[in-house]
Amino acid sequence: MKTTLYVNRRLLEEAMALSNIGKVTEVVNLALEESVRRRRVERLAGRLGREDLALTPEDLEEMRRGE
């Protein structure tokens, strides 16, 4: 889908530098994926009744292997 966005140039450039990604579309997609993942983890933490649950995808995979 093609969309026009107005983004903070400084944040975009910093995100591109930190992620070592040179394409705007890829950086925006990565940011969206990370935002969704973070909010899903927060929602899960709320359901579990915990205040702070900072799990990475690697942590979840390790937990799955341990089951």
C-alpha positions as CSV (number, residue, x, y, z in Angstrom):
1,M,0.0,0.0,0.0
2,K,1.3,3.4,-0.9
3,T,0.9,6.1,1.8
4,T,2.2,9.6,2.2
5,L,3.7,10.2,5.7
6,Y,5.1,13.2,7.4
7,V,7.9,12.0,9.7
8,N,10.4,13.6,12.0
9,R,13.5,13.6,9.8
10,R,15.9,13.5,12.8
11,L,14.2,10.4,14.2
12,L,14.1,8.7,10.8
13,E,17.8,9.3,10.2
14,E,18.6,8.1,13.7
15,A,16.5,4.9,13.2
16,M,18.2,4.3,9.9
17,A,21.6,4.7,11.4
18,L,20.9,2.6,14.5
19,S,19.3,-0.2,12.5
20,N,21.9,0.0,9.7
21,I,19.0,0.0,7.2
22,G,19.3,2.4,4.3
23,K,15.7,2.3,3.0
24,V,12.9,4.4,4.5
25,T,10.2,1.8,3.9
26,E,12.2,-0.9,5.6
27,V,12.9,1.3,8.7
28,V,9.2,2.3,8.9
29,N,8.1,-1.4,8.7
30,L,10.7,-2.3,11.4
31,A,9.4,0.4,13.6
32,L,5.8,-0.7,13.2
33,E,6.7,-4.4,13.9
34,E,8.6,-3.4,17.0
35,S,5.7,-1.2,18.2
36,V,3.2,-4.0,17.7
37,R,5.4,-6.5,19.5
38,R,5.9,-4.1,22.4
39,R,2.2,-3.5,22.8
40,R,1.4,-7.2,22.6
41,V,3.9,-7.9,25.3
42,E,2.4,-5.2,27.5
43,R,-1.0,-6.6,26.9
44,L,0.2,-10.1,27.9
45,A,1.9,-8.7,31.0
46,G,-1.4,-7.0,31.9
47,R,-3.2,-10.3,31.6
48,L,-0.6,-12.0,33.8
49,G,-0.9,-9.3,36.4
50,R,2.7,-8.2,36.2
51,E,4.0,-4.7,36.1
52,D,7.1,-5.2,34.0
53,L,7.6,-7.9,31.5
54,A,10.3,-7.3,29.0
55,L,10.6,-10.4,26.9
56,T,12.5,-10.5,23.6
57,P,11.6,-12.9,20.8
58,E,14.7,-14.9,21.9
59,D,13.5,-15.1,25.5
60,L,10.1,-16.5,24.3
61,E,11.8,-19.0,22.0
62,E,14.0,-20.2,24.9
63,M,10.9,-20.5,27.1
64,R,9.2,-22.6,24.4
65,R,12.1,-24.9,24.2
66,G,12.1,-25.4,27.9
67,E,8.4,-26.6,28.0
